[in-house]
Amino acid sequence: MGIAKEEDPKGIKNHQDAVEVMEMKVAKFSRGKAANLANLRDKKLKGQLTGKEKLIGLSAKAAAQTEKWFLPIEGGYLEPEGFEKTYRYDQQSIVQEVDISSSKKPFDMILPVLGPYTLEYTSNGRYMIVGGRKGHIAMMDMLNMDLIKEFQVRETVRDVAFLHNDQLFAVAQKKYPYIYNRHGTEIHCLKEHGKALKLQFLEKHFLLASINSFGQLHYQDMSTGEMIANYRTGLGRTDVMRVNPYNAVIGLGHAGGKVTMWKPTSVKPLVTMLCHNGPVAAVAFDRGGHLMATAGVDRKIKIWDMRKYEVVHSYPARAQSLDFSQKGLLASSNGSLVEIYRDCGGQDYKLYMKHRMVKGYQVGKVLFRPYEDICGIGHSMGLSAILVPGSGEANFDTFVDNPVETAKQRREKEVQALLSKLQPETIMLNPNMIGSVRQPKKKEKKTKKEIEEEIEDAVDAAKNTRVKKKTKGRSKPSKRAKKMEEVVLRAKRPLLDQYKEIEGQPDKKQRVGEKTELPKALQRFAKKGQS
């Protein structure tokens, strides 16, 4: 006879809580209440519906179990208590509270000789390429914090950009942009781009876009090497360029306060917006593509709704660089100060975090690292990274971006990307129009030549009509000719009215009658007999 063991009340409570959580998840994936089949007389229909209800219940349980296995992580933010302000927390206090792996991610890399520095991340956030103004290029694995390659090009470096993966990257140097592989070997020299100031890569289209010192916008296909487009913006030199991740439209900020949006199949800009009273300093697009942030020399940061092209909010602040995170946080840099703003609802951005660099450091670029709560900073004395809780996407899809992908997965993804490459014609402001039915066009006014042709056809048709022969002298040649003229005139009349409208000759001229009273302003010009 065994001894009865007392069950742990804490374990029973945990089990009950787990059951309740599972029931809530099943209710989340269920399709409402089950149908009442008790009063149903048809046995065959009753059996079919019972089987359907059973399948629906099993699918809801399977979906809840799958969600439990995948363990989706919810992004966390800094949550103040009482009258606390989140922007008062410094990096030191945040690093002390996070886990060990997260505490190793922020860093300060002091490189005072070859700066200022700019930086760029791959789409999965694993690799970072940095470029110093005086020719220093370095590539790093941010997951293991390893230096992959470092070399010196011995000339000015203005911008860096990864291509479709970490194997190739572009560098805008003194005269031309160059393409290098991850081992630092020069692959191509893109002389047609000229003296490029800014580079952007369109992943889905395999297009490298650049803006040079003469205000020329270039698009080049990196898979075939073909130059797709070369347009003069006509608005002068600019180094403010950003790609909208939603529709792959390029946004340019100009010295006159305008922001223009371009696609490779249009000679003229799709949209021209007057955003500031002075030169535009920075432009950034939200991940969803419906929000745009602009900063100007007039000391204003504006948030724009791209569906209506209207200002949602305007804030009195300066910024040399702007960037949106995957979760919608907005980073801005001003001198040695980096500020992070958070949407509090209705696109109303409030100050979320502040980080002040060492006095004298001039921040050149801020950029959020994808799938991590990290913001990278390129400044005049090197590189830095700070923790920004809630900035990165917590759950990643390995079919889209995989931070821990192997060499085989990378090769497979590259082949798939080339097979599904989009053509430049698919770039438009509203990509949802692709695959939709074109609406019928409104009737356009006919040209003068078309109306003349229709009149000739109507006259020929009228002349070919046969006139009935009548008795008692009513079929004389003169009367038949008169009848034919009436038929021809009747056929021409509606077309003649249209012809006169195009010519600008109305049928009747408007005449001012003797008894018509003129306006007071024109009465002094009237004749003496007319009042």
PATI-636189 format. One line per field, with one value per residue (C-alpha): residue in three letters; z, x, y; residue number from 1. Coordinates in Angstrom, 3 decimals, m for minus. Example, Ala and Ser with C-alpha at 12.3 -4.5 7.8 and 13.67 -1.06 7.14 Angstrom:
<atoms>
res = ALA, SER .
w = 7.800, 7.140 .
u = 12.300, 13.670 .
v = m4.500, m1.060 .
n = 1, 2 .
</atoms>
This chain:
<atoms>
res = MET, GLY, ILE, ALA, LYS, GLU, GLU, ASP, PRO, LYS, GLY, ILE, LYS, ASN, HIS, GLN, ASP, ALA, VAL, GLU, VAL, MET, GLU, MET, LYS, VAL, ALA, LYS, PHE, SER, ARG, GLY, LYS, ALA, ALA, ASN, LEU, ALA, ASN, LEU, ARG, ASP, LYS, LYS, LEU, LYS, GLY, GLN, LEU, THR, GLY, LYS, GLU, LYS, LEU, ILE, GLY, LEU, SER, ALA, LYS, ALA, ALA, ALA, GLN, THR, GLU, LYS, TRP, PHE, LEU, PRO, ILE, GLU, GLY, GLY, TYR, LEU, GLU, PRO, GLU, GLY, PHE, GLU, LYS, THR, TYR, ARG, TYR, ASP, GLN, GLN, SER, ILE, VAL, GLN, GLU, VAL, ASP, ILE, SER, SER, SER, LYS, LYS, PRO, PHE, ASP, MET, ILE, LEU, PRO, VAL, LEU, GLY, PRO, TYR, THR, LEU, GLU, TYR, THR, SER, ASN, GLY, ARG, TYR, MET, ILE, VAL, GLY, GLY, ARG, LYS, GLY, HIS, ILE, ALA, MET, MET, ASP, MET, LEU, ASN, MET, ASP, LEU, ILE, LYS, GLU, PHE, GLN, VAL, ARG, GLU, THR, VAL, ARG, ASP, VAL, ALA, PHE, LEU, HIS, ASN, ASP, GLN, LEU, PHE, ALA, VAL, ALA, GLN, LYS, LYS, TYR, PRO, TYR, ILE, TYR, ASN, ARG, HIS, GLY, THR, GLU, ILE, HIS, CYS, LEU, LYS, GLU, HIS, GLY, LYS, ALA, LEU, LYS, LEU, GLN, PHE, LEU, GLU, LYS, HIS, PHE, LEU, LEU, ALA, SER, ILE, ASN, SER, PHE, GLY, GLN, LEU, HIS, TYR, GLN, ASP, MET, SER, THR, GLY, GLU, MET, ILE, ALA, ASN, TYR, ARG, THR, GLY, LEU, GLY, ARG, THR, ASP, VAL, MET, ARG, VAL, ASN, PRO, TYR, ASN, ALA, VAL, ILE, GLY, LEU, GLY, HIS, ALA, GLY, GLY, LYS, VAL, THR, MET, TRP, LYS, PRO, THR, SER, VAL, LYS, PRO, LEU, VAL, THR, MET, LEU, CYS, HIS, ASN, GLY, PRO, VAL, ALA, ALA, VAL, ALA, PHE, ASP, ARG, GLY, GLY, HIS, LEU, MET, ALA, THR, ALA, GLY, VAL, ASP, ARG, LYS, ILE, LYS, ILE, TRP, ASP, MET, ARG, LYS, TYR, GLU, VAL, VAL, HIS, SER, TYR, PRO, ALA, ARG, ALA, GLN, SER, LEU, ASP, PHE, SER, GLN, LYS, GLY, LEU, LEU, ALA, SER, SER, ASN, GLY, SER, LEU, VAL, GLU, ILE, TYR, ARG, ASP, CYS, GLY, GLY, GLN, ASP, TYR, LYS, LEU, TYR, MET, LYS, HIS, ARG, MET, VAL, LYS, GLY, TYR, GLN, VAL, GLY, LYS, VAL, LEU, PHE, ARG, PRO, TYR, GLU, ASP, ILE, CYS, GLY, ILE, GLY, HIS, SER, MET, GLY, LEU, SER, ALA, ILE, LEU, VAL, PRO, GLY, SER, GLY, GLU, ALA, ASN, PHE, ASP, THR, PHE, VAL, ASP, ASN, PRO, VAL, GLU, THR, ALA, LYS, GLN, ARG, ARG, GLU, LYS, GLU, VAL, GLN, ALA, LEU, LEU, SER, LYS, LEU, GLN, PRO, GLU, THR, ILE, MET, LEU, ASN, PRO, ASN, MET, ILE, GLY, SER, VAL, ARG, GLN, PRO, LYS, LYS, LYS, GLU, LYS, LYS, THR, LYS, LYS, GLU, ILE, GLU, GLU, GLU, ILE, GLU, ASP, ALA, VAL, ASP, ALA, ALA, LYS, ASN, THR, ARG, VAL, LYS, LYS, LYS, THR, LYS, GLY, ARG, SER, LYS, PRO, SER, LYS, ARG, ALA, LYS, LYS, MET, GLU, GLU, VAL, VAL, LEU, ARG, ALA, LYS, ARG, PRO, LEU, LEU, ASP, GLN, TYR, LYS, GLU, ILE, GLU, GLY, GLN, PRO, ASP, LYS, LYS, GLN, ARG, VAL, GLY, GLU, LYS, THR, GLU, LEU, PRO, LYS, ALA, LEU, GLN, ARG, PHE, ALA, LYS, LYS, GLY, GLN, SER .
w = 0.000, m1.183, 0.811, m0.524, m1.278, m0.737, m3.961, m4.130, m4.067, m5.967, m8.764, m8.908, m9.205, m11.997, m13.842, m13.526, m14.793, m17.782, m18.594, m18.404, m20.680, m23.189, m23.105, m23.801, m26.758, m28.120, m27.813, m29.699, m32.696, m32.568, m34.921, m32.332, m30.535, m31.914, m33.689, m31.717, m33.532, m30.951, m32.744, m36.205, m37.655, m40.754, m39.524, m42.517, m42.247, m38.473, m38.865, m41.437, m39.284, m36.195, m38.095, m39.254, m35.690, m34.483, m37.172, m36.265, m32.601, m33.494, m35.762, m32.987, m30.516, m33.065, m33.711, m29.954, m29.474, m32.381, m30.880, m27.588, m29.331, m31.347, m28.230, m29.926, m27.911, m27.172, m27.408, m24.155, m23.563, m20.656, m18.359, m15.910, m12.509, m11.158, m12.155, m13.624, m17.103, m19.377, m20.937, m17.547, m17.596, m18.801, m20.571, m17.484, m15.461, m18.391, m18.978, m15.292, m15.520, m18.806, m19.360, m19.929, m23.726, m24.167, m21.885, m24.261, m27.303, m26.552, m27.178, m27.803, m30.418, m30.349, m33.758, m33.707, m36.714, m39.710, m38.852, m39.055, m39.615, m41.382, m41.021, m42.570, m41.479, m43.554, m43.748, m41.116, m38.760, m38.388, m40.278, m40.141, m42.605, m41.459, m43.518, m42.261, m44.144, m44.625, m46.276, m43.459, m44.370, m41.922, m41.862, m38.589, m37.483, m34.815, m33.543, m32.425, m32.318, m34.731, m37.255, m40.696, m42.849, m42.460, m45.166, m46.240, m49.663, m49.239, m50.484, m49.337, m48.434, m48.443, m47.975, m47.724, m48.550, m48.525, m51.649, m51.517, m48.761, m46.809, m49.686, m51.601, m50.587, m52.354, m51.269, m52.570, m52.870, m54.078, m57.815, m58.329, m56.374, m56.052, m55.360, m52.938, m51.663, m47.996, m48.374, m49.438, m53.102, m55.596, m57.974, m60.015, m60.560, m61.451, m63.463, m64.928, m61.482, m61.185, m57.842, m55.743, m52.444, m51.243, m52.020, m51.537, m52.552, m53.565, m52.434, m54.275, m57.575, m57.312, m58.124, m56.773, m56.633, m56.225, m56.246, m57.375, m56.863, m60.013, m58.775, m61.105, m59.946, m61.285, m61.155, m62.043, m62.059, m59.979, m61.397, m65.061, m64.801, m67.000, m66.344, m65.937, m65.593, m65.336, m64.484, m63.655, m60.632, m61.604, m57.945, m57.318, m55.225, m52.398, m50.134, m48.517, m49.985, m48.536, m50.006, m48.914, m47.849, m48.711, m52.417, m53.229, m54.186, m53.640, m51.554, m52.060, m49.845, m51.552, m50.586, m51.441, m48.742, m51.221, m50.982, m54.316, m54.910, m57.871, m59.677, m62.473, m65.200, m64.762, m65.988, m63.655, m59.904, m58.872, m55.967, m55.107, m51.570, m50.019, m46.510, m44.967, m45.303, m45.639, m46.833, m45.908, m43.564, m43.232, m44.481, m43.075, m43.950, m41.633, m42.192, m43.362, m45.818, m44.672, m42.472, m43.426, m41.091, m42.366, m40.630, m41.901, m41.175, m40.023, m36.754, m37.300, m37.406, m39.261, m39.426, m42.736, m43.656, m47.095, m47.924, m47.806, m48.098, m45.042, m41.883, m38.917, m36.313, m36.261, m33.487, m32.805, m32.901, m34.971, m36.539, m38.824, m39.166, m38.775, m38.724, m37.978, m36.168, m37.061, m34.242, m35.148, m32.825, m34.328, m33.688, m34.334, m33.834, m33.041, m32.386, m29.625, m28.531, m29.702, m28.986, m29.418, m29.879, m29.381, m30.885, m28.056, m30.367, m33.384, m34.698, m31.704, m30.981, m27.472, m26.158, m25.100, m24.523, m24.580, m24.905, m24.814, m26.285, m24.933, m25.358, m28.757, m30.570, m33.634, m34.521, m38.298, m38.624, m36.440, m37.620, m35.855, m36.077, m37.450, m35.047, m32.124, m29.537, m30.647, m32.245, m34.052, m33.999, m36.346, m35.057, m35.520, m33.060, m34.052, m33.534, m30.727, m30.050, m27.400, m26.019, m27.007, m25.467, m27.842, m31.051, m32.854, m34.110, m31.533, m33.875, m37.239, m40.168, m41.369, m44.912, m45.006, m42.800, m40.810, m38.478, m37.935, m41.510, m42.768, m46.010, m47.716, m46.647, m47.891, m51.321, m51.576, m50.583, m53.204, m55.957, m54.840, m54.758, m58.311, m59.572, m57.940, m58.862, m59.607, m62.707, m62.398, m63.846, m60.636, m58.579, m57.981, m55.195, m54.668, m55.265, m54.578, m58.097, m59.504, m60.408, m60.218, m63.136, m64.842, m64.618, m67.921, m69.036, m69.257, m72.715, m74.206, m76.606, m80.234, m82.269, m85.239, m87.692, m86.218, m86.467, m90.094, m90.913, m89.207, m91.173, m94.436, m93.484, m92.506, m95.813, m97.823, m95.928, m96.434, m100.185, m100.570, m99.049, m101.650, m101.874, m102.510, m105.805, m105.393, m107.828, m109.020, m109.784, m106.357, m107.784, m109.921, m110.032, m108.270, m105.396, m105.103, m104.940, m102.256, m100.282, m100.524, m99.231, m96.219, m95.435, m95.699, m93.505, m90.914, m90.750, m90.487, m87.903, m84.613, m85.838, m86.954, m83.399, m82.017, m84.758, m83.879, m80.170, m81.008, m83.347, m80.641, m82.830, m81.000, m83.077, m81.690, m80.487, m77.208, m77.742, m75.116, m75.633, m75.329, m72.183, m70.573, m67.448, m67.219, m63.936, m62.135, m62.931, m66.695, m66.918, m67.570, m70.744, m72.159, m75.029, m74.280, m75.544, m73.298, m69.565 .
u = 0.000, 1.565, 1.833, m0.303, 1.820, 0.527, 0.298, 2.146, m0.483, 1.928, 2.218, m1.571, m1.986, 0.628, m1.128, m4.490, m2.954, m1.435, m4.819, m6.553, m3.936, m4.367, m8.172, m7.803, m5.518, m7.949, m10.808, m8.624, m8.277, m11.810, m14.596, m17.175, m19.714, m20.498, m23.830, m26.666, m27.273, m29.607, m32.837, m31.577, m33.636, m31.587, m29.092, m26.766, m26.506, m26.127, m23.179, m21.492, m21.849, m20.608, m17.453, m16.947, m17.263, m14.760, m12.238, m12.667, m11.941, m8.865, m7.502, m7.956, m6.073, m3.298, m2.932, m2.781, m0.192, 1.886, 1.875, 3.034, 5.905, 7.069, 6.973, 6.477, 8.200, 6.486, 8.690, 9.157, 9.548, 10.761, 7.735, 7.840, 6.162, 4.329, 5.996, 9.109, 10.298, 11.823, 14.259, 15.943, 17.321, 20.907, 22.642, 24.528, 21.352, 19.679, 22.685, 22.678, 19.071, 19.121, 20.349, 24.015, 23.766, 22.013, 24.484, 27.339, 25.743, 26.300, 29.847, 32.012, 34.755, 37.111, 38.761, 39.779, 42.155, 40.073, 36.589, 33.848, 32.219, 29.114, 27.610, 25.140, 23.579, 22.484, 18.731, 18.980, 21.024, 23.976, 26.707, 27.781, 29.931, 31.567, 33.318, 35.597, 35.761, 39.520, 39.361, 38.922, 36.588, 35.730, 33.197, 32.055, 29.995, 27.763, 26.461, 29.917, 31.507, 34.255, 36.163, 35.833, 37.864, 39.513, 41.346, 42.309, 41.329, 43.520, 40.890, 37.674, 34.745, 31.331, 28.910, 28.688, 25.841, 25.391, 23.996, 21.635, 23.665, 26.917, 29.067, 29.134, 29.010, 29.302, 31.488, 31.064, 34.657, 36.330, 35.566, 33.374, 31.464, 33.288, 31.974, 33.976, 33.477, 33.706, 37.453, 38.168, 38.778, 37.662, 35.065, 33.737, 34.246, 30.970, 32.289, 28.899, 27.662, 30.298, 31.117, 28.417, 27.417, 24.817, 23.991, 20.828, 20.150, 16.666, 16.648, 13.581, 14.681, 18.497, 18.981, 21.752, 20.651, 23.068, 22.922, 26.069, 27.461, 25.707, 22.256, 22.023, 20.103, 21.372, 19.790, 21.934, 20.877, 23.403, 22.370, 23.014, 25.170, 22.749, 22.243, 18.467, 18.039, 19.962, 17.953, 18.835, 16.852, 17.246, 17.282, 21.011, 23.470, 22.087, 23.314, 19.928, 18.534, 16.407, 14.434, 10.852, 10.806, 7.097, 7.161, 10.911, 10.424, 13.515, 13.054, 15.471, 15.787, 16.892, 18.360, 15.143, 13.160, 11.583, 11.369, 10.988, 10.125, 11.464, 11.108, 13.404, 10.742, 9.798, 11.841, 10.000, 9.469, 6.294, 5.720, 7.251, 6.550, 7.586, 8.457, 10.668, 11.547, 15.237, 17.424, 16.276, 18.823, 17.412, 14.614, 13.370, 10.502, 8.532, 8.629, 4.993, 5.724, 2.829, 4.886, 7.775, 9.938, 11.855, 14.270, 15.311, 17.742, 14.712, 14.918, 11.790, 11.134, 7.925, 5.948, 4.073, 1.186, 2.152, m1.443, m2.638, 0.735, m0.108, 1.794, 0.620, 2.868, 5.671, 8.254, 10.737, 14.041, 17.198, 18.416, 21.275, 20.125, 16.805, 15.857, 12.741, 13.061, 11.133, 8.637, 8.162, 10.606, 12.227, 15.902, 17.368, 20.842, 21.789, 25.449, 26.511, 22.924, 20.884, 17.136, 14.627, 10.917, 8.011, 4.530, 2.036, m0.978, m2.209, 1.344, 2.002, 5.694, 6.972, 10.531, 11.341, 15.124, 18.137, 21.820, 24.527, 27.920, 31.191, 31.360, 32.809, 31.630, 29.581, 27.059, 26.865, 24.449, 22.023, 20.733, 18.670, 19.917, 17.215, 15.817, 17.772, 17.095, 20.236, 20.819, 24.149, 25.806, 28.526, 30.283, 33.419, 35.471, 34.402, 31.395, 28.949, 25.895, 23.244, 20.393, 16.897, 14.304, 11.414, 13.041, 13.611, 11.206, 11.199, 10.115, 11.814, 10.736, 13.659, 12.252, 12.542, 15.534, 17.545, 20.217, 21.736, 21.594, 24.189, 26.194, 23.833, 20.751, 22.389, 23.054, 19.506, 18.078, 20.222, 18.953, 15.342, 15.803, 17.167, 14.304, 11.697, 13.415, 10.939, 11.209, 11.791, 8.296, 6.759, 8.046, 5.131, 3.570, 0.772, 2.110, m1.351, m2.352, m0.285, m2.662, m5.798, m8.151, m7.633, m10.692, m12.236, m11.011, m13.314, m14.461, m11.958, m12.840, m12.389, m9.723, m10.453, m9.203, m11.423, m14.540, m13.746, m13.434, m16.757, m18.437, m17.128, m18.398, m21.808, m22.075, m21.165, m23.701, m26.398, m25.705, m26.024, m29.497, m32.204, m35.121, m38.530, m40.204, m43.447, m46.254, m48.001, m44.891, m43.244, m40.301, m38.878, m35.036, m35.068, m37.199, m35.114, m31.911, m33.455, m34.508, m30.961, m29.488, m31.808, m30.705, m27.012, m27.496, m29.402, m26.508, m23.833, m25.551, m24.508, m20.934, m20.762, m21.625, m18.668, m16.412, m17.396, m16.694, m13.142, m12.633, m13.914, m16.680, m20.026, m23.194, m24.400, m22.357, m23.444, m24.562, m25.286, m28.793, m29.734, m31.702, m28.974, m27.575, m23.791, m21.879, m20.871, m17.193, m17.934, m20.644, m18.089, m16.989, m20.542, m21.776, m23.846, m27.014, m26.449, m26.821 .
v = 0.000, 3.274, 6.413, 9.285, 12.313, 15.787, 17.749, 21.043, 23.859, 26.138, 23.536, 23.140, 26.912, 27.136, 24.296, 26.065, 29.311, 27.482, 25.900, 29.289, 30.861, 28.020, 28.422, 32.145, 31.428, 28.804, 31.337, 33.849, 31.489, 30.014, 31.116, 32.001, 29.815, 26.378, 25.852, 24.226, 20.934, 19.317, 20.291, 19.329, 16.425, 15.617, 12.980, 13.291, 17.086, 16.806, 14.415, 16.662, 19.773, 17.889, 16.888, 20.480, 21.818, 19.219, 20.254, 23.939, 23.147, 21.094, 23.840, 26.449, 24.221, 23.614, 27.372, 28.086, 25.332, 26.659, 30.143, 28.626, 26.804, 29.815, 32.005, 35.399, 38.087, 41.364, 44.409, 46.289, 50.019, 52.079, 52.374, 55.305, 55.219, 58.222, 61.479, 59.845, 60.807, 58.179, 60.646, 61.096, 57.525, 57.442, 54.551, 53.456, 52.866, 51.039, 48.728, 47.722, 46.488, 44.503, 40.934, 40.062, 39.619, 42.981, 44.741, 43.786, 45.441, 49.156, 50.382, 53.451, 53.148, 56.127, 56.726, 60.394, 60.464, 59.323, 60.646, 61.760, 58.355, 57.120, 53.634, 51.193, 47.872, 44.877, 44.225, 41.457, 43.652, 41.286, 43.149, 46.786, 48.714, 51.964, 54.618, 57.364, 60.637, 60.230, 56.803, 54.275, 51.349, 48.563, 45.724, 44.126, 41.148, 42.695, 39.350, 38.187, 41.659, 40.519, 42.630, 40.984, 43.383, 46.770, 48.711, 52.227, 53.642, 56.756, 59.212, 60.880, 58.604, 60.285, 57.380, 53.577, 51.174, 47.401, 45.757, 42.748, 40.994, 41.271, 39.966, 43.283, 46.927, 50.291, 53.195, 56.770, 57.975, 61.173, 60.846, 57.743, 55.086, 51.740, 48.226, 46.024, 42.498, 41.540, 40.780, 44.370, 43.533, 46.193, 44.685, 47.650, 51.361, 53.129, 56.080, 56.984, 58.084, 60.790, 62.398, 60.678, 62.287, 59.755, 56.110, 54.059, 50.449, 49.213, 45.571, 44.262, 45.849, 45.382, 49.079, 51.289, 54.932, 57.836, 61.618, 63.441, 66.934, 68.254, 67.225, 64.207, 61.146, 57.800, 54.343, 51.315, 47.658, 45.708, 42.325, 43.224, 46.370, 48.342, 52.063, 52.343, 56.110, 59.378, 62.502, 66.089, 67.222, 70.888, 71.955, 72.119, 70.145, 67.991, 65.205, 64.442, 61.223, 58.428, 55.514, 54.835, 51.136, 50.835, 51.732, 52.140, 55.813, 57.989, 61.152, 64.060, 67.143, 70.374, 73.725, 75.575, 73.734, 71.306, 67.524, 65.717, 62.055, 60.121, 56.827, 55.508, 55.659, 59.333, 62.302, 64.678, 64.164, 62.359, 64.770, 68.142, 69.354, 72.661, 71.441, 74.150, 77.811, 76.963, 74.067, 70.545, 68.920, 65.377, 63.107, 59.781, 57.418, 55.161, 51.396, 51.431, 54.255, 56.458, 58.806, 61.059, 63.120, 66.140, 68.501, 71.905, 74.680, 76.705, 74.673, 72.604, 68.867, 68.048, 64.798, 64.358, 62.068, 60.712, 59.711, 63.334, 65.152, 67.230, 68.151, 66.095, 67.743, 70.292, 70.551, 73.379, 71.469, 71.157, 67.901, 66.923, 63.292, 61.437, 57.762, 55.695, 52.358, 49.198, 49.908, 53.578, 55.382, 58.481, 59.301, 62.742, 64.188, 67.749, 68.510, 66.107, 65.335, 62.328, 62.384, 59.548, 60.310, 57.899, 57.985, 58.499, 58.026, 59.955, 60.518, 62.760, 62.179, 62.911, 62.817, 59.244, 59.149, 61.447, 60.648, 63.276, 62.441, 63.837, 67.579, 68.464, 65.311, 66.158, 63.437, 62.915, 59.988, 58.028, 54.650, 51.980, 48.416, 46.055, 43.418, 44.861, 47.570, 49.390, 52.778, 53.231, 56.648, 57.871, 60.987, 63.042, 60.962, 57.431, 55.176, 54.499, 52.335, 52.928, 50.821, 51.998, 49.637, 48.897, 50.133, 46.797, 44.142, 41.335, 38.489, 37.965, 35.821, 33.691, 33.686, 37.499, 38.378, 35.863, 37.325, 33.854, 32.552, 30.088, 30.319, 27.862, 29.853, 33.047, 31.521, 30.187, 33.561, 35.334, 33.018, 33.509, 37.293, 37.323, 35.138, 37.385, 40.685, 43.464, 45.619, 49.397, 50.003, 48.578, 51.529, 53.914, 55.940, 53.415, 49.883, 48.421, 49.521, 46.626, 43.804, 45.967, 46.682, 50.018, 52.246, 53.394, 56.791, 59.757, 60.751, 63.149, 65.949, 65.049, 66.782, 69.048, 66.428, 63.685, 65.897, 66.777, 63.081, 62.367, 65.192, 63.737, 60.260, 61.678, 63.596, 60.483, 58.401, 61.058, 61.293, 57.546, 57.503, 56.834, 59.299, 57.721, 58.615, 60.511, 61.223, 64.385, 66.387, 66.001, 64.028, 66.816, 67.028, 70.411, 69.115, 65.940, 68.050, 70.275, 67.209, 65.803, 69.100, 68.960, 65.387, 66.354, 69.437, 67.397, 64.899, 67.633, 69.858, 68.073, 67.727, 71.380, 72.517, 70.553, 71.949, 75.528, 74.927, 73.799, 76.763, 79.096, 80.524, 80.412, 80.571, 83.856, 86.778, 88.239, 91.806, 94.324, 95.596, 99.218, 98.583, 96.457, 98.064, 97.982, 97.549, 100.740, 100.219, 100.124, 102.821, 105.576, 103.768, 103.491, 105.677, 108.735, 107.126, 104.082, 104.326 .
n = 1, 2, 3, 4, 5, 6, 7, 8, 9, 10, 11, 12, 13, 14, 15, 16, 17, 18, 19, 20, 21, 22, 23, 24, 25, 26, 27, 28, 29, 30, 31, 32, 33, 34, 35, 36, 37, 38, 39, 40, 41, 42, 43, 44, 45, 46, 47, 48, 49, 50, 51, 52, 53, 54, 55, 56, 57, 58, 59, 60, 61, 62, 63, 64, 65, 66, 67, 68, 69, 70, 71, 72, 73, 74, 75, 76, 77, 78, 79, 80, 81, 82, 83, 84, 85, 86, 87, 88, 89, 90, 91, 92, 93, 94, 95, 96, 97, 98, 99, 100, 101, 102, 103, 104, 105, 106, 107, 108, 109, 110, 111, 112, 113, 114, 115, 116, 117, 118, 119, 120, 121, 122, 123, 124, 125, 126, 127, 128, 129, 130, 131, 132, 133, 134, 135, 136, 137, 138, 139, 140, 141, 142, 143, 144, 145, 146, 147, 148, 149, 150, 151, 152, 153, 154, 155, 156, 157, 158, 159, 160, 161, 162, 163, 164, 165, 166, 167, 168, 169, 170, 171, 172, 173, 174, 175, 176, 177, 178, 179, 180, 181, 182, 183, 184, 185, 186, 187, 188, 189, 190, 191, 192, 193, 194, 195, 196, 197, 198, 199, 200, 201, 202, 203, 204, 205, 206, 207, 208, 209, 210, 211, 212, 213, 214, 215, 216, 217, 218, 219, 220, 221, 222, 223, 224, 225, 226, 227, 228, 229, 230, 231, 232, 233, 234, 235, 236, 237, 238, 239, 240, 241, 242, 243, 244, 245, 246, 247, 248, 249, 250, 251, 252, 253, 254, 255, 256, 257, 258, 259, 260, 261, 262, 263, 264, 265, 266, 267, 268, 269, 270, 271, 272, 273, 274, 275, 276, 277, 278, 279, 280, 281, 282, 283, 284, 285, 286, 287, 288, 289, 290, 291, 292, 293, 294, 295, 296, 297, 298, 299, 300, 301, 302, 303, 304, 305, 306, 307, 308, 309, 310, 311, 312, 313, 314, 315, 316, 317, 318, 319, 320, 321, 322, 323, 324, 325, 326, 327, 328, 329, 330, 331, 332, 333, 334, 335, 336, 337, 338, 339, 340, 341, 342, 343, 344, 345, 346, 347, 348, 349, 350, 351, 352, 353, 354, 355, 356, 357, 358, 359, 360, 361, 362, 363, 364, 365, 366, 367, 368, 369, 370, 371, 372, 373, 374, 375, 376, 377, 378, 379, 380, 381, 382, 383, 384, 385, 386, 387, 388, 389, 390, 391, 392, 393, 394, 395, 396, 397, 398, 399, 400, 401, 402, 403, 404, 405, 406, 407, 408, 409, 410, 411, 412, 413, 414, 415, 416, 417, 418, 419, 420, 421, 422, 423, 424, 425, 426, 427, 428, 429, 430, 431, 432, 433, 434, 435, 436, 437, 438, 439, 440, 441, 442, 443, 444, 445, 446, 447, 448, 449, 450, 451, 452, 453, 454, 455, 456, 457, 458, 459, 460, 461, 462, 463, 464, 465, 466, 467, 468, 469, 470, 471, 472, 473, 474, 475, 476, 477, 478, 479, 480, 481, 482, 483, 484, 485, 486, 487, 488, 489, 490, 491, 492, 493, 494, 495, 496, 497, 498, 499, 500, 501, 502, 503, 504, 505, 506, 507, 508, 509, 510, 511, 512, 513, 514, 515, 516, 517, 518, 519, 520, 521, 522, 523, 524, 525, 526, 527, 528, 529, 530, 531 .
</atoms>
